[in-house]
Amino acid sequence: MVLASTALLVSIASIILAIQNESNMRRLVTANSWPYIALNQGNGKDGEAVLHFDAKNAGIGPAILEKLVVTYDGKAVGTSAELVDLCCASAGGRKAIHRVSIELVQGHVFTPREEISFFSVRKNDLDGPMWEKLNRERFKLGMSVCYSSVFGEHWIASPGKPTPVSVKSCDDLTGPAYDLHPTVDDF
């Protein structure tokens, strides 16, 4: 009876340790594959005057960008053309832009450290006061992103908020999606 009781206790202890080990391993795998999509913007790249708005996976695991929401002065914008019309019509609007780069980011699977400029324009590709206007107005731009990990976990991140918020789905990010079908034909 003592031998059987001892064997039962050892078995129970082994099961408890296995469950704890499984939980720790699950957290370790999650930590080693955690993505983090950071949104940023600037007015220079590689020593050249370029206005750019970027999404970058600053995490260590792959990320699927599911939804990007962009606002200008508190108003949601759906396309790059709409953004330029809202911010810069007084400086010539789209007619003052000769060449622009627009990249699709929604649905894109970002590898760790991958960065995509979803809107960029070089100073040399703008007429007159358009560079100064765009450069000033970019600070009125708001951006939020919802992305997921390969494990189906979802987060919402915004510039100025260093910690992403865990959510059940990207439906929690309110506002219309930005540039689902980008095109430079509008310019």
C-alpha positions in Angstrom: 0.0 0.0 0.0 2.9 2.4 0.8 4.6 1.6 -2.5 1.4 2.2 -4.5 0.7 5.5 -2.6 4.3 6.7 -3.3 4.0 5.8 -7.0 0.7 7.7 -7.2 2.2 10.8 -5.5 5.2 10.7 -7.9 2.9 10.4 -10.9 0.8 13.3 -9.7 3.9 15.4 -9.1 5.2 14.5 -12.6 1.9 15.6 -14.2 2.0 18.9 -12.3 5.6 19.6 -13.5 4.7 18.6 -17.1 1.8 21.1 -17.0 3.9 23.9 -15.7 6.7 23.1 -18.1 4.2 23.2 -21.0 2.9 26.5 -19.9 6.4 27.9 -19.6 7.3 26.6 -23.0 4.2 28.1 -24.6 5.1 31.5 -23.1 8.7 31.1 -24.3 7.6 30.4 -27.9 5.2 33.3 -27.8 8.0 35.6 -26.5 10.4 34.4 -29.2 8.0 35.1 -32.0 6.3 38.3 -30.7 5.8 40.9 -33.5 5.5 44.7 -33.0 4.4 46.9 -35.9 5.7 50.4 -35.4 4.3 53.4 -37.4 6.5 56.4 -38.0 7.1 59.2 -40.4 9.8 61.6 -41.4 11.2 64.0 -44.0 14.5 62.3 -44.9 15.8 58.9 -45.9 19.3 57.8 -46.8 20.5 61.5 -46.9 17.7 62.5 -49.3 14.7 64.8 -48.7 11.8 62.4 -48.7 8.5 62.6 -46.9 7.6 59.1 -45.8 5.1 57.3 -43.7 6.2 53.8 -42.7 5.2 50.6 -41.1 8.0 48.5 -39.6 8.0 45.2 -37.8 10.2 46.1 -34.8 9.5 42.8 -33.1 11.2 39.4 -33.4 8.5 37.4 -35.0 6.5 37.7 -38.2 3.4 40.0 -38.2 0.4 40.2 -40.5 -0.8 43.8 -40.9 -4.6 43.5 -41.0 -5.8 47.1 -40.8 -4.2 50.5 -41.0 -6.3 53.6 -40.1 -5.0 57.1 -41.0 -6.6 60.4 -39.9 -5.7 63.9 -40.9 -6.6 66.6 -38.3 -9.0 64.1 -36.7 -10.8 63.2 -40.0 -10.4 59.6 -41.3 -8.8 59.4 -44.8 -9.2 56.3 -47.0 -6.5 57.0 -49.7 -3.3 58.8 -50.3 -5.0 61.1 -52.8 -7.7 62.0 -50.2 -5.0 62.8 -47.7 -3.2 65.1 -50.1 -6.5 66.8 -51.1 -7.3 67.5 -47.4 -3.9 68.7 -46.3 -2.5 70.5 -49.2 -5.0 71.8 -51.8 -3.8 75.3 -51.1 -0.3 74.4 -52.2 -1.4 72.8 -55.4 -2.7 69.4 -54.2 -2.2 66.4 -56.3 -1.3 68.5 -59.4 1.9 69.6 -57.5 3.1 66.0 -57.1 4.9 64.6 -60.1 5.9 61.3 -58.7 4.8 59.4 -55.6 5.4 56.0 -54.1 2.5 54.1 -52.6 2.8 50.6 -51.2 0.1 48.2 -50.1 0.6 47.2 -46.4 -2.7 45.7 -45.4 -2.5 41.9 -45.6 1.2 42.1 -45.9 3.2 39.6 -43.8 6.2 41.5 -42.3 9.3 39.6 -41.5 11.2 40.8 -38.4 12.8 44.2 -39.0 11.0 44.6 -42.4 9.9 48.2 -43.2 7.6 49.5 -45.9 6.9 53.1 -46.8 3.1 53.1 -47.5 3.4 56.7 -48.8 6.5 58.6 -49.8 7.4 61.4 -52.1 10.8 63.0 -52.8 11.2 66.8 -52.5 12.4 66.9 -56.2 9.1 65.4 -57.3 7.0 68.3 -55.9 6.2 71.8 -57.2 6.9 75.0 -55.3 5.5 75.3 -51.8 4.1 71.7 -51.7 7.2 70.3 -49.9 6.9 72.9 -47.1 3.1 72.3 -46.8 3.3 68.5 -46.7 6.2 68.7 -44.3 4.2 70.9 -41.9 0.9 69.1 -42.2 2.4 65.6 -41.6 2.3 66.4 -37.9 -1.5 66.5 -38.0 -1.5 62.9 -39.3 -2.8 60.2 -36.9 -2.0 56.5 -37.5 -3.1 53.3 -35.9 -2.5 49.7 -36.9 -4.0 46.3 -36.0 -1.8 43.3 -36.7 -1.6 39.7 -35.7 1.0 37.1 -34.9 1.3 33.7 -36.6 -0.6 32.4 -33.5 -3.7 34.5 -34.2 -3.1 37.0 -31.4 -4.1 40.6 -32.3 -2.7 44.0 -31.2 -3.4 47.6 -31.9 -0.5 50.1 -31.9 -0.2 53.8 -32.5 2.8 56.2 -32.5 3.3 57.7 -29.1 2.0 54.6 -27.3 4.9 52.3 -26.7 2.9 49.3 -25.6 0.5 47.8 -28.1 -3.0 46.8 -26.8 -4.0 43.2 -27.1 -7.5 42.8 -28.7 -9.7 39.9 -29.7 -9.8 40.9 -33.4 -8.9 43.8 -35.7 -12.6 44.8 -35.7 -11.7 46.6 -32.5 -9.7 49.2 -34.4 -12.4 51.8 -35.4 -12.3 53.8 -38.6 -12.1 53.0 -42.3 -9.1 51.1 -43.6 -6.5 53.2 -45.4 -5.5 52.5 -49.0 -6.9 49.0 -49.5 -6.2 49.3 -53.2 -3.5 52.0 -53.6 -2.9 53.5 -56.9 -0.6 56.2 -58.2 -3.1 56.8 -61.1 -5.0 59.3 -58.8 -1.9 61.6 -58.9 
